[in-house]
Amino acid sequence: MSVFAHPEFDAHEKVLFGHDPDTGLKAIIALHNTSRGPALGGCRMWAYRSDEEAVTDVLRLSRGMTYKSALADLPFGGGKSVIIGDAKTMKSEALFRAMGRLVESLGGRYRVAEDVGVTVADVEAMARETDYVAGIPAGGAGDPSPATAWGVFCGLKASVRHRLGRDDLRGLTVAVQGLGAVGRHLCAHLHAAGAHLFVADLNEQAVRQAVEAWNAVAVAPDEIHTVAAEVFAPCALGAVLNDVSIPQLDCAVVAGSANNQLATLQDGAALKARGILYAPDYVINAGGIVNISHESQLSGAPYDKAAAFAHVARIGDTLAEIYRLAERADLPTSEAADRLAEQRFKPAVSQAA
């Protein structure tokens, strides 16, 4: 299939395919829109079942970064990259240095950070070949997962306030799907606030640790979305909200860190029809990129963690604005978020033209 005919192609500015036979690198970088500034987005390494699946992922993720940066009011555009391969068996310094050279070939139009399957150390290997990296210790912000989790926590509180009319999370029941770095940090915040946790993950050790640390209740991964809880927090991979899972939800709010939670655009309307408040994923999970935007090489000032995390906390205010717009216009929250984001980056396209 031609990239231009791909259903996820959305007037992307550039899609770059890179191959380095010496290291085995097969990678794709997608720049969606850079009208607000150079693209900033993570690099994901995944054992995709096909090249087309990888193209689908990078196109969707890069588009999401445009909307994410716009709603976070950052001077960056949307971009993302994927490396096709098993992160458990194919990693090498040479491979990530080859990825760094691919990023360098774009001359600064794209800055790369970590994502699923790629660590901060991997990005540091890329940095040996390019200066266009973000989210490494040299920049001050470091690992973005604590900031992402803080943003999800603040967004979850704003969502509970809007839907349930309560500020106190004590006794709130939350079903957390996924106990990776972000999911674990989120659970810690929720436990400290007095919430009761149901948790699921394919990693049995992570589940055991959650049960011991936070008195969580373990649930099978394929059942966590059906648990009777006030909040469902998807913190694993995407497309978890679909025509099969949405009728099975038993919650008032969906608020989690996973990217591309809606399998289709119509799923936002399906959640609205069920009376479930959905926190659009690219809004609530923007904490990592907001934190990175405060790095010295991006902001021009020394990194200040307190200022960065205060900026992240404003995710709750943005969600409250989206919820008000959705109610006024009788829209799914996913569509209200898109409209608000497009007001912030599409006018810039017209001016540039």
Buried (B, 14 or more C-beta within 10 A) or exposed (E): EEBEEBEBBBEBBBBBBBEBEEBBBBBBBBBBBBBBBBBBBBBBBBEBEEEEEBBBBBBBBBBBBBBBBBBBEBEBBBBBBBBBBEBEEBBEBBBBBBBBBBBBEBEEBBBBBBBBBBBBEBBBBBBEBBEBBBBBEEBBBBBBBBBBBBBBBBBBBBBBBBBBEEEEBEEBBBBBBBBBBBBBBBBBBBBEBEBBBBBBBEEEEBBEBBBEEBEBBBBEBEEBBBBEBBBBBBBBBBBBBBEEBBEEBEBBBBBBBBBBBBBEEEBBBBBBEEEBBBBBBBBBBBBBBBBBBBBBBBBEEEBBBEEBBEBBBBBBEBBBBBBEBBEEEEBBBBBBBBEBBBEBBBEBBEEEE
